[in-house]
């Protein structure tokens, strides 16, 4: 019914259970469940947005780390 991986098996299980419950209540409808575990980025605008968010995060991180090490080093120098 499903692959060995849990990420693929869970949606299949949910689909089977939900359609079974619908049939028990005499419904003619059915539920489709699908799994897309990785976010698909086909639009170039979204890719550029993700790139700039990551770039900004790295720049903030790079600006904050050297002062942290400098302050830590000065405290060690004072304490000896």
C-alpha distances in whole Angstrom, upper triangle without the diagonal:
4,7,10,12,12,13,10,8,11,11,7,9,12,11,10,13,15,15,15,18,20,19,21,24,24,23,23,21,18,17,15,14,14,14,17,18,21,24,25,29,30,33,36,38,35,35,39,38,36,38,41,40,39,42,44,42,43,47,47,46,48,51,51,50,54,56,53,54,58,58,57,59,62,61,61,64,66,65,66
4,7,8,9,10,7,5,9,9,7,8,12,11,11,14,16,16,17,20,21,21,23,26,26,25,25,23,19,17,15,13,12,12,14,15,18,21,22,26,27,30,33,35,32,32,35,35,33,35,38,36,35,39,41,39,40,43,44,42,45,48,47,46,50,52,50,51,54,55,53,55,59,58,58,61,63,62,62
4,5,8,9,6,6,10,11,9,11,14,14,15,17,19,20,21,23,25,25,27,29,30,29,28,26,22,20,17,15,13,12,14,14,17,20,21,25,26,30,32,34,31,30,34,34,31,33,36,35,33,37,39,37,37,41,42,40,42,45,45,44,47,50,47,48,52,52,51,53,56,55,55,58,60,59,60
4,6,9,8,7,10,13,12,13,16,17,17,19,21,22,22,25,27,27,28,31,32,31,31,29,25,23,20,18,16,14,16,15,18,21,23,26,28,31,34,35,32,31,35,35,32,34,37,35,33,37,39,36,37,41,41,39,41,44,44,43,46,48,46,46,50,51,49,51,54,53,53,56,58,57,57
4,6,6,6,9,11,11,12,15,16,17,19,21,22,23,25,27,28,29,31,32,31,31,29,25,22,20,16,14,12,13,12,14,18,20,23,25,29,31,32,29,28,32,31,28,30,33,31,30,33,35,33,33,37,37,36,38,41,40,39,42,45,42,43,47,47,46,48,51,50,50,53,55,54,54
4,5,5,6,9,10,10,12,14,15,16,18,20,21,22,24,26,27,29,30,29,29,27,23,20,18,15,13,11,13,11,14,18,20,23,26,29,31,32,29,28,32,31,28,30,33,31,30,33,35,32,33,37,37,35,37,40,39,39,42,44,42,42,46,46,45,47,50,49,49,52,54,53,54
4,6,6,8,10,11,12,14,15,17,18,20,21,22,24,26,27,29,30,28,28,25,22,19,16,13,11,8,9,7,11,14,16,20,22,25,27,28,25,25,28,27,25,27,30,28,27,30,32,29,31,34,34,33,35,38,37,37,40,42,40,41,45,45,44,46,49,48,48,52,53,52,53
4,6,6,7,9,11,12,13,15,16,18,19,21,22,24,25,27,28,26,26,23,20,17,14,11,9,7,9,8,12,15,16,20,22,25,28,29,26,26,29,29,26,29,32,30,29,32,34,32,33,37,37,36,38,41,40,40,44,46,44,45,48,49,47,50,53,52,52,55,57,56,57
4,6,5,6,9,10,11,12,14,16,17,19,20,21,23,25,26,25,25,22,19,16,14,11,10,9,12,12,15,18,20,24,26,29,31,33,29,29,33,32,30,32,35,33,32,36,37,35,36,40,40,38,41,44,43,43,46,48,46,47,50,51,49,52,54,54,54,57,58,57,58
4,5,5,6,9,10,11,12,14,15,17,18,20,21,23,25,23,24,21,17,14,13,10,10,9,12,11,15,18,20,24,26,29,31,32,29,29,32,31,29,32,34,32,31,35,36,34,35,39,39,37,40,43,42,42,45,47,45,46,49,49,48,51,53,52,53,56,57,56,57
4,5,5,6,9,10,10,12,14,15,16,18,20,21,23,21,21,18,14,11,9,6,6,6,10,11,14,16,18,22,24,26,29,30,27,28,31,30,28,31,33,31,31,35,36,34,36,39,39,38,41,43,42,42,46,48,46,47,51,51,50,52,55,54,54,58,59,58,59
4,5,5,6,9,10,11,12,14,15,17,18,20,21,20,20,17,13,11,9,7,8,9,12,13,17,19,21,24,26,29,32,33,30,30,34,33,31,34,36,35,34,38,39,37,39,42,42,41,44,47,46,46,49,51,49,50,54,54,53,55,58,57,57,61,62,61,62
4,5,5,6,8,10,11,12,14,15,17,19,20,19,20,18,14,12,11,9,11,12,15,16,19,22,23,27,29,32,35,35,32,33,36,35,33,36,38,36,36,40,41,39,40,44,43,42,45,48,47,47,50,52,49,51,54,54,53,56,58,57,57,61,62,61,62
4,6,5,6,8,10,11,12,14,15,17,18,17,18,15,12,9,9,7,10,11,15,15,19,21,23,26,28,30,34,34,31,32,35,34,32,35,37,35,35,39,39,37,39,43,42,41,44,47,46,46,50,51,49,50,54,54,52,55,58,57,57,60,62,61,62
4,6,5,6,8,10,11,12,14,16,17,15,15,13,9,7,6,6,9,11,15,16,20,21,22,26,27,30,33,34,31,32,35,34,32,36,38,36,36,40,41,39,41,44,44,43,46,49,48,48,52,53,51,53,56,56,55,58,60,59,60,63,64,64,65
4,6,5,6,9,10,11,12,15,16,15,15,13,10,9,9,9,12,14,18,19,23,24,26,29,31,33,37,37,34,35,39,38,36,39,41,39,39,43,44,42,44,47,47,46,49,52,51,51,55,56,54,55,59,59,57,60,63,62,62,66,67,66,67
4,6,5,6,9,10,11,13,14,14,15,14,11,10,11,11,14,16,19,21,24,26,27,31,33,35,38,39,35,37,40,39,37,40,42,40,40,44,44,43,44,48,47,46,49,52,51,51,54,56,53,55,58,58,57,60,62,61,62,65,66,65,66
4,5,5,6,9,10,11,13,11,13,11,8,7,9,9,13,15,19,20,24,25,26,30,31,33,37,37,34,36,39,37,36,39,41,39,39,43,43,42,44,47,47,46,49,51,50,51,54,55,53,55,59,58,57,60,63,61,62,65,66,65,67
4,5,5,6,9,10,11,9,10,8,6,6,9,10,14,17,20,22,26,27,28,31,32,34,38,38,35,37,40,39,38,41,43,41,41,45,46,44,46,50,49,49,52,54,53,53,57,58,56,58,62,61,60,63,66,65,65,69,70,69,70
4,5,5,6,9,10,10,11,11,9,10,12,13,17,19,23,25,28,29,31,34,35,38,41,42,39,40,44,42,41,44,46,44,44,48,49,47,49,52,52,51,54,56,55,55,59,60,58,60,63,63,62,65,67,66,66,70,71,70,71
4,5,5,6,9,9,11,11,10,10,13,14,18,21,24,26,29,30,32,35,36,38,42,42,39,41,44,42,41,44,46,44,44,48,48,47,49,52,51,51,54,56,55,55,59,60,58,60,63,62,61,64,67,65,66,69,70,69,71
4,5,5,6,5,8,7,7,9,12,14,18,21,24,26,29,30,31,34,35,37,41,41,38,40,43,42,40,44,46,44,44,48,48,47,49,52,52,51,55,56,56,56,60,61,59,61,64,64,63,66,68,67,68,71,72,71,73
4,5,5,6,7,8,8,11,14,16,20,23,26,28,32,33,34,37,38,40,43,44,41,43,46,45,43,47,49,47,47,51,52,50,52,55,55,54,58,60,59,59,63,64,62,64,67,67,66,69,71,70,71,74,75,74,75
4,5,8,10,12,12,14,17,19,22,25,29,30,34,35,36,39,40,42,46,46,43,45,48,47,45,49,51,48,49,53,53,51,54,57,56,56,59,61,60,60,64,65,63,65,68,67,66,69,72,70,71,74,75,74,76
4,6,9,10,12,14,17,19,23,26,29,31,34,35,36,39,40,42,46,45,43,45,48,46,45,49,50,48,49,53,53,51,54,57,56,56,59,61,60,60,64,65,63,65,68,67,67,70,72,70,71,75,75,74,76
4,7,9,11,14,17,20,24,27,30,32,35,36,37,40,41,42,46,46,44,46,49,47,46,50,52,50,50,54,54,53,56,58,58,58,61,63,62,62,66,67,65,67,70,70,69,72,74,73,74,77,78,77,79
4,5,8,11,14,17,21,24,27,30,33,33,34,37,37,39,43,43,40,42,45,44,43,47,48,46,48,51,51,50,53,56,55,55,58,60,59,60,64,65,63,65,68,68,67,70,72,71,72,75,76,75,77
4,7,10,13,17,20,24,27,29,32,32,33,35,36,37,41,41,39,41,44,43,43,46,48,46,47,51,51,50,53,55,55,55,58,60,60,60,64,65,64,66,69,68,68,71,73,72,73,76,77,77,78
4,7,10,13,17,20,23,26,29,29,29,32,32,34,38,38,35,38,41,39,39,42,44,42,43,47,47,47,49,52,51,51,54,56,56,57,60,62,60,62,65,65,64,67,70,69,70,73,74,73,75
4,7,10,13,17,20,23,25,26,26,29,30,32,35,36,33,35,39,37,36,40,42,40,41,44,45,44,46,49,49,49,52,54,53,54,58,59,57,59,62,62,62,65,67,66,67,70,71,71,72
4,7,10,13,16,19,22,22,23,26,27,29,32,33,30,32,35,34,33,36,38,37,37,41,42,40,43,46,45,45,48,50,50,50,54,55,54,55,59,59,58,61,63,62,63,66,67,67,68
4,7,10,13,16,19,19,20,23,24,26,29,30,27,29,33,32,30,34,36,34,35,38,39,38,40,43,43,43,46,48,48,48,52,53,52,53,57,57,56,59,61,61,61,65,66,65,67
4,7,10,13,16,16,17,21,22,24,28,28,25,27,30,29,28,31,33,32,32,35,36,35,37,40,40,40,43,45,44,45,49,50,48,50,53,53,53,55,58,57,58,61,62,62,63
4,7,10,12,13,14,18,19,21,25,26,23,24,27,27,25,28,31,29,29,33,34,33,34,38,38,37,40,42,42,43,46,48,46,48,51,51,51,53,56,55,56,59,60,60,61
4,6,9,11,12,16,17,20,23,24,21,22,25,25,22,25,28,26,26,30,31,30,31,35,35,34,37,39,39,39,43,44,43,44,48,48,47,50,52,52,52,55,57,56,58
4,6,7,8,12,14,17,20,21,18,18,22,21,19,22,25,23,23,26,28,27,28,31,32,31,34,36,36,37,40,42,40,42,45,46,45,47,50,50,50,53,55,55,56
4,7,9,13,15,18,20,21,18,18,21,21,18,20,23,22,21,24,26,24,26,29,30,29,31,34,34,34,37,39,37,39,42,43,42,44,47,47,47,50,52,51,52
4,6,9,12,15,17,18,15,14,18,17,15,17,20,19,18,21,23,22,23,26,27,26,28,31,31,31,35,37,35,37,40,41,40,42,45,45,45,48,50,50,51
4,6,10,12,14,15,11,11,15,14,12,15,17,16,16,19,21,20,22,25,25,25,27,30,30,31,34,36,35,36,39,40,40,42,45,45,45,48,50,50,51
4,6,9,11,13,10,10,14,14,12,15,18,17,17,20,22,22,23,26,27,27,29,31,32,33,36,38,37,38,41,42,42,44,47,47,48,50,52,52,53
4,6,8,9,7,6,10,11,10,12,15,15,15,18,20,20,21,23,25,25,27,29,30,31,34,36,36,37,40,41,41,43,46,46,47,49,51,52,53
4,6,9,8,8,11,12,12,14,16,17,18,20,22,23,24,26,28,28,30,32,33,34,37,39,39,40,43,44,44,46,49,49,50,52,54,55,56
4,5,6,7,9,10,11,13,15,16,17,19,20,22,23,25,26,28,29,31,32,34,36,38,38,40,42,43,44,46,48,49,50,52,54,55,56
4,5,5,6,9,10,10,12,14,15,16,18,20,21,22,24,26,27,28,30,32,34,36,36,38,40,41,42,44,46,47,48,50,52,53,54
4,5,5,6,9,10,11,12,14,15,16,18,20,21,23,24,26,27,29,30,33,35,35,37,39,40,41,43,45,46,47,49,51,52,53
4,5,5,6,9,10,11,12,14,15,17,18,20,21,23,24,26,27,29,31,33,33,35,37,38,39,41,43,44,45,47,49,50,51
4,5,5,6,9,10,11,12,14,15,17,18,20,21,22,24,26,27,30,32,32,33,36,37,38,39,42,43,44,46,47,48,49
4,5,5,6,9,10,10,12,14,15,16,18,20,21,22,24,26,28,30,30,32,34,36,36,38,40,41,43,44,46,47,48
4,5,5,6,9,10,11,12,14,15,17,18,20,21,23,25,27,29,29,31,33,34,35,37,39,40,41,43,45,46,47
4,6,5,6,9,10,11,12,14,16,17,18,20,21,23,25,27,27,29,31,32,33,35,37,38,39,41,43,44,45
4,6,5,6,9,10,11,12,14,15,16,18,20,21,24,26,26,27,30,31,32,33,36,37,38,40,42,43,43
4,5,5,6,8,10,10,12,14,15,16,18,20,22,24,25,26,28,30,31,32,34,35,37,38,40,41,42
4,5,5,6,9,10,11,12,14,15,17,19,21,23,23,25,27,28,29,31,33,34,35,37,38,40,41
4,5,5,6,9,10,10,12,14,15,16,19,21,21,23,25,26,27,29,31,32,33,35,37,38,39
4,5,5,6,9,10,10,12,14,16,18,20,20,22,24,25,26,28,30,31,32,34,36,37,38
4,5,5,6,8,10,11,12,14,17,18,19,21,23,24,25,27,28,30,31,33,34,36,37
4,5,5,6,9,10,11,12,15,17,17,19,21,22,23,25,27,27,29,31,32,33,35
4,5,5,6,8,10,11,13,15,16,17,19,21,21,23,25,26,27,29,31,32,33
4,5,5,6,9,10,12,14,15,17,18,20,21,22,24,26,27,28,30,32,33
4,5,5,6,9,11,12,13,15,17,18,19,21,22,23,25,27,28,30,31
4,5,5,6,9,11,11,13,15,16,17,19,21,22,23,25,26,27,29
4,6,6,7,10,11,12,13,15,16,18,20,21,22,24,26,27,28
4,6,7,8,10,11,12,14,16,17,18,20,22,23,24,26,27
4,6,6,7,9,11,11,13,15,16,17,19,21,22,23,25
4,6,5,6,9,10,11,12,15,16,17,19,20,22,22
4,5,5,6,9,10,11,12,14,15,16,19,20,21
4,5,5,6,8,10,10,12,14,15,16,18,20
4,5,5,6,9,10,11,12,14,16,17,18
4,6,5,6,9,10,11,12,14,15,16
4,5,5,6,9,10,11,12,14,15
4,5,5,6,9,10,11,12,14
4,5,5,6,9,10,11,12
4,5,5,6,9,10,10
4,5,5,6,9,10
4,5,5,6,8
4,5,5,6
4,6,5
4,6
4
